[in-house]
Amino acid sequence: MRASLCLAFFCAIRLTAETEHKDKAADCPFHGMAGNVGIGADYLVHSIPAGSQTFFARDYLVVEVAVFPAFAQPVTIDGNTFKLRLNGQKFPLSSVAPGFVAASLKYPDWEQHTNAEVSAGVGDTGVILGRPPLVGRFPGDPIPSQTRLPRSPRAPSADQLNGVEREAPESAEDAIARTSLVEGRAGHPVSGFLYFLYKGNVKSLKSVELIYQSKEGPVALKLL
């Protein structure tokens, strides 16, 4: 079921937009040249900035990448164009489809993690602290109803009292679809986020390198 849900996310995501525009590779914190192609990058660890919001992908390392093709010389970007090498490992990580990242953010129980739970109660009632919330994965999903707690009452906001309707925040899956790196043939500068599966402790990372596979051979940008 989870594989089907993730496939649905992947099919629904259309990578048609980019992150903040850069004029040249030197505008990025890390940059270099691969032949006549400029490459820029920024290492964001687990953060996914999207407008006024920032999402946190705890199981993925996030790298913003910008590609600057030479004039009239398009380049092709696919899933093997960029890889991430951690601590000098022999086999670098390949990027993960954005749909997997979107699913992990939308469904907190998508992946099982170790959590400390504390339970307390009187009689037949009880409360469990420390357990990640379960979210309905499809209409009629019975899992959330088994452990969902009543929503805490909230005081109305100033906007509600003044009758002002605030625009709904962008969802994680929409933000990821909008900002992920475009795949395909690029004849102009493109930029976007790449995601690499990593469930280890980031403090254990002594070096992080982004590898760009160019026609002349691999080019590495040292991010850490």
N, CA and C atoms as a LAMMPS dump frame, in Angstrom:
ITEM: TIMESTEP
0
ITEM: NUMBER OF ATOMS
672
ITEM: BOX BOUNDS ff ff ff
-5.0000000000000000e+02 5.0000000000000000e+02
-5.0000000000000000e+02 5.0000000000000000e+02
-5.0000000000000000e+02 5.0000000000000000e+02
ITEM: ATOMS id mol type element x y z
1 1 1 N 0.825 -1.2 0
2 1 2 C 0 0 0
3 1 3 C 0.866 1.26 0
4 2 1 N 1.937 1.255 0.841
5 2 2 C 2.793 2.43 0.891
6 2 3 C 3.494 2.667 -0.428
7 3 1 N 3.915 1.581 -1.098
8 3 2 C 4.567 1.737 -2.398
9 3 3 C 3.613 2.368 -3.396
10 4 1 N 2.324 1.961 -3.354
11 4 2 C 1.329 2.522 -4.272
12 4 3 C 1.099 3.997 -3.99
13 5 1 N 1.047 4.352 -2.691
14 5 2 C 0.856 5.756 -2.335
15 5 3 C 2.007 6.615 -2.809
16 6 1 N 3.221 6.101 -2.624
17 6 2 C 4.399 6.87 -3.032
18 6 3 C 4.443 7.022 -4.539
19 7 1 N 4.048 5.974 -5.272
20 7 2 C 4.008 6.051 -6.729
21 7 3 C 3.007 7.098 -7.167
22 8 1 N 1.885 7.179 -6.439
23 8 2 C 0.883 8.196 -6.775
24 8 3 C 1.437 9.59 -6.577
25 9 1 N 2.175 9.805 -5.483
26 9 2 C 2.808 11.103 -5.253
27 9 3 C 3.775 11.424 -6.376
28 10 1 N 4.592 10.443 -6.761
29 10 2 C 5.615 10.672 -7.776
30 10 3 C 4.985 11.042 -9.102
31 11 1 N 3.908 10.353 -9.456
32 11 2 C 3.239 10.632 -10.726
33 11 3 C 2.558 11.988 -10.705
34 12 1 N 2.095 12.413 -9.507
35 12 2 C 1.377 13.682 -9.415
36 12 3 C 2.305 14.878 -9.462
37 13 1 N 3.568 14.679 -9.081
38 13 2 C 4.501 15.804 -9.025
39 13 3 C 5.018 16.143 -10.415
40 14 1 N 4.915 17.396 -10.796
41 14 2 C 5.436 17.863 -12.077
42 14 3 C 6.512 18.887 -11.787
43 15 1 N 7.709 18.575 -12.192
44 15 2 C 8.838 19.447 -11.874
45 15 3 C 8.93 20.547 -12.929
46 16 1 N 8.147 21.6 -12.707
47 16 2 C 8.064 22.648 -13.722
48 16 3 C 8.586 23.993 -13.234
49 17 1 N 8.99 24.091 -11.98
50 17 2 C 9.444 25.373 -11.457
51 17 3 C 10.798 25.201 -10.787
52 18 1 N 11.33 26.313 -10.308
53 18 2 C 12.679 26.291 -9.763
54 18 3 C 12.731 27.026 -8.435
55 19 1 N 13.919 26.996 -7.826
56 19 2 C 14.159 27.799 -6.641
57 19 3 C 14.55 29.207 -7.076
58 20 1 N 15.002 30.018 -6.128
59 20 2 C 15.339 31.419 -6.428
60 20 3 C 16.381 31.507 -7.548
61 21 1 N 16.129 32.371 -8.493
62 21 2 C 17 32.488 -9.667
63 21 3 C 18.386 33.01 -9.298
64 22 1 N 19.407 32.413 -9.927
65 22 2 C 20.786 32.893 -9.81
66 22 3 C 21.285 33.27 -11.196
67 23 1 N 22.056 34.327 -11.271
68 23 2 C 22.568 34.765 -12.565
69 23 3 C 23.785 33.969 -13.018
70 24 1 N 24.551 33.494 -12.048
71 24 2 C 25.782 32.768 -12.38
72 24 3 C 26.132 31.818 -11.246
73 25 1 N 26.994 30.858 -11.541
74 25 2 C 27.364 29.857 -10.545
75 25 3 C 27.99 30.491 -9.309
76 26 1 N 28.746 31.599 -9.504
77 26 2 C 29.421 32.256 -8.386
78 26 3 C 28.44 32.847 -7.377
79 27 1 N 27.151 32.946 -7.736
80 27 2 C 26.153 33.44 -6.794
81 27 3 C 25.796 32.39 -5.751
82 28 1 N 26.229 31.15 -5.945
83 28 2 C 25.949 30.057 -5.014
84 28 3 C 27.095 29.918 -4.013
85 29 1 N 26.825 29.46 -2.797
86 29 2 C 27.887 29.303 -1.796
87 29 3 C 29.026 28.405 -2.263
88 30 1 N 28.701 27.359 -3.041
89 30 2 C 29.72 26.453 -3.583
90 30 3 C 29.547 26.412 -5.098
91 31 1 N 30.621 26.544 -5.831
92 31 2 C 30.488 26.607 -7.286
93 31 3 C 31.77 26.149 -7.962
94 32 1 N 31.643 25.83 -9.242
95 32 2 C 32.789 25.391 -10.028
96 32 3 C 32.383 25.234 -11.479
97 33 1 N 33.315 24.772 -12.296
98 33 2 C 33.076 24.578 -13.722
99 33 3 C 33.301 23.118 -14.088
100 34 1 N 32.438 22.623 -14.947
101 34 2 C 32.582 21.289 -15.515
102 34 3 C 32.653 21.48 -17.024
103 35 1 N 33.862 21.62 -17.554
104 35 2 C 33.999 22.012 -18.949
105 35 3 C 33.518 23.433 -19.101
106 36 1 N 32.519 23.65 -19.949
107 36 2 C 31.951 24.991 -20.117
108 36 3 C 30.592 25.133 -19.434
109 37 1 N 30.303 24.239 -18.495
110 37 2 C 29.045 24.276 -17.742
111 37 3 C 29.328 24.732 -16.317
112 38 1 N 28.644 25.765 -15.875
113 38 2 C 28.8 26.242 -14.505
114 38 3 C 27.904 25.448 -13.567
115 39 1 N 28.44 25.081 -12.405
116 39 2 C 27.687 24.318 -11.412
117 39 3 C 27.74 25.07 -10.081
118 40 1 N 26.584 25.292 -9.476
119 40 2 C 26.506 25.918 -8.166
120 40 3 C 25.718 25.027 -7.222
121 41 1 N 25.978 25.149 -5.918
122 41 2 C 25.282 24.308 -4.942
123 41 3 C 25.228 24.988 -3.587
124 42 1 N 24.274 24.538 -2.774
125 42 2 C 24.166 24.963 -1.391
126 42 3 C 23.723 23.759 -0.573
127 43 1 N 24.436 23.466 0.504
128 43 2 C 24.15 22.314 1.355
129 43 3 C 23.216 22.758 2.471
130 44 1 N 21.978 22.226 2.495
131 44 2 C 20.947 22.672 3.426
132 44 3 C 20.668 21.664 4.534
133 45 1 N 21.451 20.601 4.6
134 45 2 C 21.294 19.522 5.586
135 45 3 C 19.886 18.917 5.446
136 46 1 N 18.96 19.187 6.374
137 46 2 C 17.61 18.611 6.293
138 46 3 C 16.54 19.646 5.919
139 47 1 N 16.919 20.884 5.688
140 47 2 C 15.937 21.953 5.495
141 47 3 C 15.498 22.079 4.038
142 48 1 N 14.198 22.376 3.857
143 48 2 C 13.634 22.639 2.529
144 48 3 C 12.931 23.997 2.586
145 49 1 N 13.625 25.089 2.288
146 49 2 C 12.987 26.407 2.317
147 49 3 C 12.03 26.572 1.146
148 50 1 N 10.851 27.092 1.449
149 50 2 C 9.842 27.3 0.401
150 50 3 C 9.05 28.559 0.737
151 51 1 N 9.487 29.679 0.204
152 51 2 C 8.816 30.944 0.497
153 51 3 C 8.984 31.311 1.96
154 52 1 N 7.87 31.551 2.64
155 52 2 C 7.915 31.912 4.061
156 52 3 C 7.969 30.693 4.973
157 53 1 N 7.953 29.503 4.384
158 53 2 C 7.972 28.274 5.162
159 53 3 C 9.296 27.537 4.985
160 54 1 N 9.621 26.699 5.956
161 54 2 C 10.759 25.802 5.843
162 54 3 C 10.331 24.432 6.344
163 55 1 N 10.445 23.424 5.496
164 55 2 C 10.093 22.064 5.869
165 55 3 C 11.352 21.325 6.313
166 56 1 N 11.168 20.295 7.118
167 56 2 C 12.289 19.532 7.673
168 56 3 C 12.164 18.079 7.242
169 57 1 N 13.131 17.606 6.444
170 57 2 C 13.143 16.226 5.965
171 57 3 C 14.222 15.459 6.718
172 58 1 N 13.868 14.848 7.821
173 58 2 C 14.867 14.271 8.72
174 58 3 C 15.577 13.063 8.135
175 59 1 N 14.982 12.408 7.142
176 59 2 C 15.611 11.22 6.56
177 59 3 C 16.376 11.518 5.275
178 60 1 N 16.496 12.793 4.915
179 60 2 C 17.121 13.145 3.646
180 60 3 C 18.082 14.315 3.821
181 61 1 N 19.177 14.265 3.087
182 61 2 C 20.066 15.416 2.984
183 61 3 C 19.615 16.225 1.772
184 62 1 N 19.521 17.53 1.952
185 62 2 C 18.972 18.409 0.915
186 62 3 C 20.089 19.277 0.344
187 63 1 N 20.194 19.275 -0.98
188 63 2 C 21.198 20.1 -1.66
189 63 3 C 20.496 20.905 -2.751
190 64 1 N 20.668 22.217 -2.715
191 64 2 C 20.171 23.037 -3.821
192 64 3 C 21.25 23.078 -4.902
193 65 1 N 20.846 22.805 -6.126
194 65 2 C 21.781 22.729 -7.249
195 65 3 C 21.351 23.7 -8.336
196 66 1 N 22.314 24.376 -8.947
197 66 2 C 22.054 25.257 -10.084
198 66 3 C 23.006 24.878 -11.221
199 67 1 N 22.461 24.789 -12.418
200 67 2 C 23.249 24.409 -13.6
201 67 3 C 23.177 25.542 -14.611
202 68 1 N 24.339 25.947 -15.125
203 68 2 C 24.43 27.058 -16.069
204 68 3 C 25.075 26.569 -17.363
205 69 1 N 24.258 26.133 -18.333
206 69 2 C 24.832 25.656 -19.599
207 69 3 C 25.477 26.788 -20.384
208 70 1 N 26.438 26.422 -21.219
209 70 2 C 27.033 27.414 -22.12
210 70 3 C 26.011 27.812 -23.168
211 71 1 N 26.182 28.995 -23.746
212 71 2 C 25.233 29.502 -24.739
213 71 3 C 25.102 28.525 -25.901
214 72 1 N 23.842 28.202 -26.232
215 72 2 C 23.519 27.322 -27.368
216 72 3 C 24.107 25.915 -27.22
217 73 1 N 24.382 25.509 -25.994
218 73 2 C 24.891 24.159 -25.74
219 73 3 C 24.105 23.532 -24.583
220 74 1 N 22.899 23.045 -24.852
221 74 2 C 22.051 22.474 -23.794
222 74 3 C 22.714 21.258 -23.141
223 75 1 N 22.333 21.021 -21.892
224 75 2 C 22.792 19.84 -21.167
225 75 3 C 21.563 19.038 -20.744
226 76 1 N 21.753 17.752 -20.528
227 76 2 C 20.669 16.878 -20.096
228 76 3 C 20.858 16.529 -18.628
229 77 1 N 19.812 16.737 -17.853
230 77 2 C 19.841 16.446 -16.423
231 77 3 C 18.913 15.277 -16.146
232 78 1 N 19.438 14.244 -15.492
233 78 2 C 18.605 13.109 -15.105
234 78 3 C 19.006 12.648 -13.716
235 79 1 N 18.475 11.496 -13.305
236 79 2 C 18.718 11.01 -11.954
237 79 3 C 20.153 10.632 -11.663
238 80 1 N 20.974 10.471 -12.694
239 80 2 C 22.375 10.099 -12.502
240 80 3 C 23.335 11.268 -12.688
241 81 1 N 22.804 12.45 -12.977
242 81 2 C 23.681 13.603 -13.22
243 81 3 C 24.424 14.021 -11.957
244 82 1 N 23.744 13.977 -10.818
245 82 2 C 24.349 14.387 -9.555
246 82 3 C 24.323 13.243 -8.547
247 83 1 N 25.393 13.096 -7.792
248 83 2 C 25.467 12.144 -6.695
249 83 3 C 26.107 12.831 -5.496
250 84 1 N 25.929 12.24 -4.335
251 84 2 C 26.461 12.828 -3.103
252 84 3 C 27.398 11.819 -2.438
253 85 1 N 28.633 12.247 -2.229
254 85 2 C 29.622 11.382 -1.595
255 85 3 C 29.842 11.834 -0.156
256 86 1 N 29.631 10.908 0.772
257 86 2 C 29.747 11.199 2.192
258 86 3 C 30.989 10.532 2.763
259 87 1 N 31.802 11.316 3.464
260 87 2 C 32.999 10.784 4.116
261 87 3 C 33.884 9.986 3.167
262 88 1 N 33.96 10.431 1.906
263 88 2 C 34.83 9.789 0.934
264 88 3 C 34.416 8.396 0.534
265 89 1 N 33.16 8.035 0.703
266 89 2 C 32.698 6.69 0.399
267 89 3 C 32.938 6.347 -1.074
268 90 1 N 33.144 5.054 -1.336
269 90 2 C 33.466 4.604 -2.678
270 90 3 C 32.281 4.734 -3.622
271 91 1 N 31.087 4.473 -3.096
272 91 2 C 29.889 4.524 -3.935
273 91 3 C 28.987 5.669 -3.462
274 92 1 N 28.98 6.795 -4.174
275 92 2 C 28.161 7.952 -3.773
276 92 3 C 26.674 7.636 -3.829
277 93 1 N 25.908 8.437 -3.104
278 93 2 C 24.455 8.274 -3.077
279 93 3 C 23.824 8.884 -4.32
280 94 1 N 22.801 8.228 -4.837
281 94 2 C 21.995 8.79 -5.921
282 94 3 C 20.83 9.567 -5.312
283 95 1 N 20.336 10.54 -6.033
284 95 2 C 19.209 11.323 -5.527
285 95 3 C 17.941 10.481 -5.518
286 96 1 N 17.012 10.875 -4.645
287 96 2 C 15.75 10.162 -4.454
288 96 3 C 14.629 10.936 -5.137
289 97 1 N 13.668 10.219 -5.702
290 97 2 C 12.518 10.864 -6.342
291 97 3 C 11.791 11.754 -5.341
292 98 1 N 11.424 12.968 -5.734
293 98 2 C 10.758 13.897 -4.818
294 98 3 C 9.495 13.327 -4.182
295 99 1 N 8.824 12.4 -4.87
296 99 2 C 7.601 11.818 -4.319
297 99 3 C 7.821 11.117 -3
298 100 1 N 8.967 10.475 -2.838
299 100 2 C 9.262 9.801 -1.582
300 100 3 C 9.409 10.82 -0.45
301 101 1 N 10.059 11.937 -0.749
302 101 2 C 10.257 12.968 0.257
303 101 3 C 8.911 13.588 0.644
304 102 1 N 8.081 13.863 -0.347
305 102 2 C 6.766 14.443 -0.082
306 102 3 C 5.927 13.51 0.779
307 103 1 N 5.982 12.214 0.483
308 103 2 C 5.204 11.247 1.256
309 103 3 C 5.689 11.171 2.696
310 104 1 N 7 11.242 2.903
311 104 2 C 7.541 11.148 4.264
312 104 3 C 7.152 12.357 5.102
313 105 1 N 6.969 13.525 4.457
314 105 2 C 6.551 14.715 5.184
315 105 3 C 5.046 14.723 5.43
316 106 1 N 4.283 14.232 4.479
317 106 2 C 2.828 14.241 4.616
318 106 3 C 2.363 13.203 5.623
319 107 1 N 3.03 12.039 5.641
320 107 2 C 2.665 10.957 6.543
321 107 3 C 3.784 10.759 7.562
322 108 1 N 3.673 11.299 8.778
323 108 2 C 4.753 11.176 9.766
324 108 3 C 5.118 9.738 10.095
325 109 1 N 4.174 8.79 9.924
326 109 2 C 4.47 7.39 10.23
327 109 3 C 4.9 6.618 8.999
328 110 1 N 5.284 7.343 7.906
329 110 2 C 5.73 6.682 6.675
330 110 3 C 6.922 5.771 6.953
331 111 1 N 7.857 6.247 7.754
332 111 2 C 9.005 5.452 8.181
333 111 3 C 8.964 5.313 9.688
334 112 1 N 9.32 4.148 10.177
335 112 2 C 9.332 3.913 11.61
336 112 3 C 10.624 4.454 12.215
337 113 1 N 10.513 5.189 13.296
338 113 2 C 11.671 5.726 13.998
339 113 3 C 11.569 5.359 15.467
340 114 1 N 12.715 5.275 16.122
341 114 2 C 12.73 4.994 17.547
342 114 3 C 12.236 6.217 18.295
343 115 1 N 11.255 6.036 19.17
344 115 2 C 10.709 7.143 19.94
345 115 3 C 10.54 6.711 21.383
346 116 1 N 10.773 7.629 22.298
347 116 2 C 10.522 7.378 23.704
348 116 3 C 9.063 7.697 23.99
349 117 1 N 8.315 6.722 24.528
350 117 2 C 6.902 6.922 24.807
351 117 3 C 6.656 6.859 26.305
352 118 1 N 5.821 7.754 26.811
353 118 2 C 5.43 7.772 28.209
354 118 3 C 3.92 7.708 28.256
355 119 1 N 3.364 6.74 28.989
356 119 2 C 1.916 6.592 29.069
357 119 3 C 1.441 6.835 30.487
358 120 1 N 0.254 7.392 30.608
359 120 2 C -0.338 7.647 31.91
360 120 3 C -1.839 7.641 31.753
361 121 1 N -2.537 7.299 32.816
362 121 2 C -3.984 7.28 32.714
363 121 3 C -4.631 6.839 34
364 122 1 N -5.951 7.001 34.03
365 122 2 C -6.749 6.575 35.17
366 122 3 C -7.905 5.759 34.639
367 123 1 N -8.08 4.566 35.174
368 123 2 C -9.17 3.733 34.727
369 123 3 C -8.987 3.307 33.292
370 124 1 N -10.027 3.543 32.476
371 124 2 C -10 3.115 31.076
372 124 3 C -9.474 4.185 30.146
373 125 1 N -9.062 5.343 30.677
374 125 2 C -8.574 6.42 29.819
375 125 3 C -7.082 6.576 29.982
376 126 1 N -6.446 7.067 28.966
377 126 2 C -4.997 7.239 29.037
378 126 3 C -4.493 8.139 27.934
379 127 1 N -3.28 8.628 28.096
380 127 2 C -2.627 9.495 27.118
381 127 3 C -1.225 8.983 26.895
382 128 1 N -0.776 8.939 25.643
383 128 2 C 0.575 8.512 25.308
384 128 3 C 1.328 9.704 24.761
385 129 1 N 2.476 10.019 25.362
386 129 2 C 3.308 11.139 24.921
387 129 3 C 4.53 10.607 24.206
388 130 1 N 4.938 11.294 23.12
389 130 2 C 6.154 10.904 22.417
390 130 3 C 5.907 10.1 21.173
391 131 1 N 4.689 9.663 20.911
392 131 2 C 4.409 8.887 19.711
393 131 3 C 4.105 9.827 18.561
394 132 1 N 4.704 9.626 17.364
395 132 2 C 4.402 10.503 16.234
396 132 3 C 2.953 10.377 15.826
397 133 1 N 2.324 11.473 15.428
398 133 2 C 0.912 11.408 15.043
399 133 3 C 0.725 10.585 13.793
400 134 1 N -0.395 9.844 13.747
401 134 2 C -0.735 9.077 12.56
402 134 3 C -1.674 9.889 11.701
403 135 1 N -1.417 9.912 10.409
404 135 2 C -2.205 10.709 9.473
405 135 3 C -2.908 9.783 8.504
406 136 1 N -4.16 10.074 8.185
407 136 2 C -4.883 9.26 7.223
408 136 3 C -4.192 9.244 5.883
409 137 1 N -3.927 8.039 5.367
410 137 2 C -3.193 7.918 4.117
411 137 3 C -4.108 7.827 2.912
412 138 1 N -5.407 7.577 3.162
413 138 2 C -6.392 7.52 2.097
414 138 3 C -7.759 7.636 2.753
415 139 1 N -8.806 8.04 2.001
416 139 2 C -10.138 8.199 2.59
417 139 3 C -10.6 6.915 3.267
418 140 1 N -11.038 7.035 4.51
419 140 2 C -11.524 5.876 5.236
420 140 3 C -10.446 5.062 5.904
421 141 1 N -9.199 5.543 5.909
422 141 2 C -8.106 4.815 6.545
423 141 3 C -8.447 4.637 8.024
424 142 1 N -8.517 3.39 8.528
425 142 2 C -8.922 3.175 9.92
426 142 3 C -7.806 3.413 10.922
427 143 1 N -6.552 3.517 10.472
428 143 2 C -5.432 3.584 11.411
429 143 3 C -5.469 4.835 12.279
430 144 1 N -5.629 6.056 11.708
431 144 2 C -5.569 7.25 12.548
432 144 3 C -6.63 7.27 13.642
433 145 1 N -7.857 6.772 13.352
434 145 2 C -8.942 6.848 14.305
435 145 3 C -8.668 6.034 15.555
436 146 1 N -7.732 5.102 15.471
437 146 2 C -7.451 4.25 16.606
438 146 3 C -6.676 4.988 17.689
439 147 1 N -5.894 6.007 17.309
440 147 2 C -5.036 6.677 18.289
441 147 3 C -5.176 8.193 18.271
442 148 1 N -6.086 8.716 17.463
443 148 2 C -6.203 10.169 17.354
444 148 3 C -6.804 10.751 18.626
445 149 1 N -6.22 11.826 19.123
446 149 2 C -6.718 12.515 20.3
447 149 3 C -7.545 13.72 19.877
448 150 1 N -8.479 14.166 20.724
449 150 2 C -9.279 15.347 20.358
450 150 3 C -8.381 16.562 20.159
451 151 1 N -8.743 17.406 19.206
452 151 2 C -7.974 18.616 18.94
453 151 3 C -8.142 19.606 20.087
454 152 1 N -7.042 20.181 20.528
455 152 2 C -7.084 21.146 21.618
456 152 3 C -7.782 22.42 21.168
457 153 1 N -8.624 23.009 22.034
458 153 2 C -9.299 24.266 21.654
459 153 3 C -8.287 25.385 21.491
460 154 1 N -8.534 26.275 20.519
461 154 2 C -7.645 27.398 20.261
462 154 3 C -8.434 28.695 20.245
463 155 1 N -7.817 29.743 20.763
464 155 2 C -8.447 31.057 20.714
465 155 3 C -8.401 31.573 19.285
466 156 1 N -9.414 32.309 18.852
467 156 2 C -9.406 32.849 17.49
468 156 3 C -8.244 33.813 17.297
469 157 1 N -7.654 33.794 16.079
470 157 2 C -6.543 34.677 15.782
471 157 3 C -7.046 36.095 15.542
472 158 1 N -6.112 37.051 15.496
473 158 2 C -6.484 38.452 15.247
474 158 3 C -7.145 38.597 13.879
475 159 1 N -6.635 37.843 12.875
476 159 2 C -7.223 37.915 11.538
477 159 3 C -8.663 37.424 11.554
478 160 1 N -8.92 36.346 12.312
479 160 2 C -10.286 35.824 12.381
480 160 3 C -11.218 36.817 13.048
481 161 1 N -10.729 37.473 14.114
482 161 2 C -11.563 38.458 14.814
483 161 3 C -11.865 39.655 13.928
484 162 1 N -10.926 40.012 13.044
485 162 2 C -11.11 41.172 12.167
486 162 3 C -11.768 40.794 10.841
487 163 1 N -12.087 39.53 10.672
488 163 2 C -12.738 39.097 9.445
489 163 3 C -11.823 39.015 8.248
490 164 1 N -10.5 38.897 8.481
491 164 2 C -9.54 38.826 7.388
492 164 3 C -9.214 37.365 7.094
493 165 1 N -9.311 36.97 5.842
494 165 2 C -8.99 35.611 5.45
495 165 3 C -7.543 35.538 4.99
496 166 1 N -6.768 34.714 5.653
497 166 2 C -5.36 34.566 5.303
498 166 3 C -5.205 33.41 4.321
499 167 1 N -4.344 33.617 3.34
500 167 2 C -4.109 32.58 2.334
501 167 3 C -3.527 31.331 2.987
502 168 1 N -4.067 30.177 2.614
503 168 2 C -3.617 28.918 3.2
504 168 3 C -2.153 28.671 2.851
505 169 1 N -1.346 28.175 3.797
506 169 2 C 0.071 27.904 3.511
507 169 3 C 0.213 26.795 2.478
508 170 1 N 1.298 26.827 1.736
509 170 2 C 1.561 25.82 0.714
510 170 3 C 1.856 24.483 1.374
511 171 1 N 1.293 23.415 0.836
512 171 2 C 1.522 22.09 1.4
513 171 3 C 2.935 21.624 1.074
514 172 1 N 3.422 20.655 1.845
515 172 2 C 4.774 20.138 1.639
516 172 3 C 4.925 19.539 0.254
517 173 1 N 3.919 18.753 -0.187
518 173 2 C 4.058 18.113 -1.495
519 173 3 C 4.049 19.122 -2.64
520 174 1 N 3.249 20.201 -2.495
521 174 2 C 3.249 21.235 -3.532
522 174 3 C 4.574 21.993 -3.546
523 175 1 N 5.103 22.278 -2.352
524 175 2 C 6.375 22.999 -2.268
525 175 3 C 7.511 22.176 -2.859
526 176 1 N 7.515 20.872 -2.588
527 176 2 C 8.557 20.001 -3.126
528 176 3 C 8.441 19.894 -4.637
529 177 1 N 7.213 19.778 -5.14
530 177 2 C 7.015 19.717 -6.585
531 177 3 C 7.483 21.001 -7.262
532 178 1 N 7.264 22.121 -6.601
533 178 2 C 7.596 23.424 -7.184
534 178 3 C 9.099 23.695 -7.181
535 179 1 N 9.816 23.163 -6.203
536 179 2 C 11.21 23.548 -6.027
537 179 3 C 12.224 22.459 -6.372
538 180 1 N 11.778 21.252 -6.712
539 180 2 C 12.725 20.181 -7.049
540 180 3 C 13.424 20.47 -8.371
541 181 1 N 14.637 19.963 -8.506
542 181 2 C 15.406 20.207 -9.732
543 181 3 C 14.725 19.562 -10.935
544 182 1 N 14.583 20.344 -12.001
545 182 2 C 13.94 19.872 -13.226
546 182 3 C 14.829 18.851 -13.924
547 183 1 N 14.244 17.754 -14.367
548 183 2 C 14.971 16.779 -15.168
549 183 3 C 14.614 16.979 -16.64
550 184 1 N 15.572 16.734 -17.496
551 184 2 C 15.349 16.894 -18.928
552 184 3 C 16.447 17.724 -19.565
553 185 1 N 16.192 18.185 -20.769
554 185 2 C 17.165 18.957 -21.522
555 185 3 C 17.048 20.426 -21.151
556 186 1 N 18.162 21.029 -20.726
557 186 2 C 18.154 22.419 -20.284
558 186 3 C 19.092 23.252 -21.14
559 187 1 N 18.531 24.271 -21.792
560 187 2 C 19.339 25.171 -22.602
561 187 3 C 19.539 26.511 -21.935
562 188 1 N 19.04 26.644 -20.696
563 188 2 C 19.176 27.886 -19.944
564 188 3 C 19.432 27.505 -18.487
565 189 1 N 19.849 28.446 -17.644
566 189 2 C 20.117 28.11 -16.238
567 189 3 C 18.888 27.546 -15.529
568 190 1 N 19.088 26.481 -14.779
569 190 2 C 18.02 25.871 -13.986
570 190 3 C 18.551 25.621 -12.578
571 191 1 N 17.644 25.598 -11.617
572 191 2 C 18.04 25.322 -10.237
573 191 3 C 16.905 24.612 -9.523
574 192 1 N 17.243 23.938 -8.438
575 192 2 C 16.242 23.225 -7.665
576 192 3 C 16.892 22.345 -6.621
577 193 1 N 16.06 21.719 -5.805
578 193 2 C 16.554 20.884 -4.722
579 193 3 C 16.696 19.432 -5.156
580 194 1 N 17.72 18.783 -4.618
581 194 2 C 17.917 17.341 -4.753
582 194 3 C 17.891 16.736 -3.354
583 195 1 N 17.42 15.476 -3.279
584 195 2 C 17.276 14.811 -1.984
585 195 3 C 18.026 13.482 -1.997
586 196 1 N 18.77 13.246 -0.917
587 196 2 C 19.557 12.024 -0.8
588 196 3 C 19.212 11.333 0.518
589 197 1 N 18.804 10.08 0.43
590 197 2 C 18.387 9.337 1.613
591 197 3 C 19.561 9.145 2.569
592 198 1 N 19.382 9.59 3.817
593 198 2 C 20.431 9.447 4.83
594 198 3 C 19.771 9.475 6.202
595 199 1 N 19.859 8.359 6.935
596 199 2 C 19.224 8.254 8.248
597 199 3 C 20.24 8.276 9.386
598 200 1 N 21.5 8.566 9.054
599 200 2 C 22.521 8.633 10.082
600 200 3 C 22.542 9.982 10.776
601 201 1 N 23.478 10.127 11.689
602 201 2 C 23.655 11.379 12.428
603 201 3 C 24.523 12.317 11.598
604 202 1 N 24.031 13.518 11.319
605 202 2 C 24.786 14.452 10.485
606 202 3 C 26.094 14.876 11.158
607 203 1 N 26.162 14.732 12.482
608 203 2 C 27.399 15.083 13.176
609 203 3 C 28.54 14.128 12.827
610 204 1 N 28.188 12.958 12.304
611 204 2 C 29.213 11.98 11.927
612 204 3 C 29.792 12.257 10.543
613 205 1 N 29.224 13.228 9.832
614 205 2 C 29.703 13.549 8.493
615 205 3 C 30.904 14.483 8.575
616 206 1 N 32.024 14.016 8.093
617 206 2 C 33.241 14.816 8.078
618 206 3 C 33.458 15.493 6.729
619 207 1 N 32.896 14.924 5.678
620 207 2 C 32.991 15.531 4.355
621 207 3 C 31.749 15.186 3.545
622 208 1 N 31.281 16.164 2.786
623 208 2 C 30.128 15.994 1.897
624 208 3 C 30.506 16.609 0.557
625 209 1 N 30.439 15.806 -0.514
626 209 2 C 30.814 16.285 -1.848
627 209 3 C 29.689 16.025 -2.835
628 210 1 N 29.359 17.029 -3.62
629 210 2 C 28.401 16.874 -4.706
630 210 3 C 29.178 16.526 -5.975
631 211 1 N 28.816 15.417 -6.594
632 211 2 C 29.51 14.941 -7.798
633 211 3 C 28.636 15.204 -9.018
634 212 1 N 29.17 15.959 -9.967
635 212 2 C 28.48 16.217 -11.236
636 212 3 C 29.134 15.377 -12.328
637 213 1 N 28.327 14.579 -12.997
638 213 2 C 28.835 13.704 -14.053
639 213 3 C 28.831 14.459 -15.381
640 214 1 N 29.976 15.015 -15.752
641 214 2 C 30.081 15.76 -17.011
642 214 3 C 30.629 14.862 -18.113
643 215 1 N 30.599 15.358 -19.335
644 215 2 C 31.133 14.593 -20.466
645 215 3 C 32.638 14.373 -20.327
646 216 1 N 33.291 15.335 -19.678
647 216 2 C 34.736 15.239 -19.506
648 216 3 C 35.125 14.379 -18.31
649 217 1 N 34.134 13.952 -17.525
650 217 2 C 34.401 13.178 -16.327
651 217 3 C 33.752 13.833 -15.111
652 218 1 N 33.755 13.155 -13.968
653 218 2 C 33.103 13.693 -12.779
654 218 3 C 33.818 14.911 -12.207
655 219 1 N 33.021 15.867 -11.737
656 219 2 C 33.543 17.071 -11.095
657 219 3 C 32.925 17.136 -9.708
658 220 1 N 33.747 17.355 -8.674
659 220 2 C 33.261 17.362 -7.287
660 220 3 C 33.273 18.768 -6.7
661 221 1 N 32.19 19.112 -6.011
662 221 2 C 32.113 20.338 -5.228
663 221 3 C 32.099 19.944 -3.759
664 222 1 N 33.063 20.414 -3.004
665 222 2 C 33.15 20.086 -1.593
666 222 3 C 32.189 20.98 -0.798
667 223 1 N 31.147 20.37 -0.227
668 223 2 C 30.132 21.115 0.503
669 223 3 C 30.42 21.156 2.004
670 224 1 N 31.203 20.197 2.47
671 224 2 C 31.546 20.136 3.892
672 224 3 C 32.921 19.509 4.043
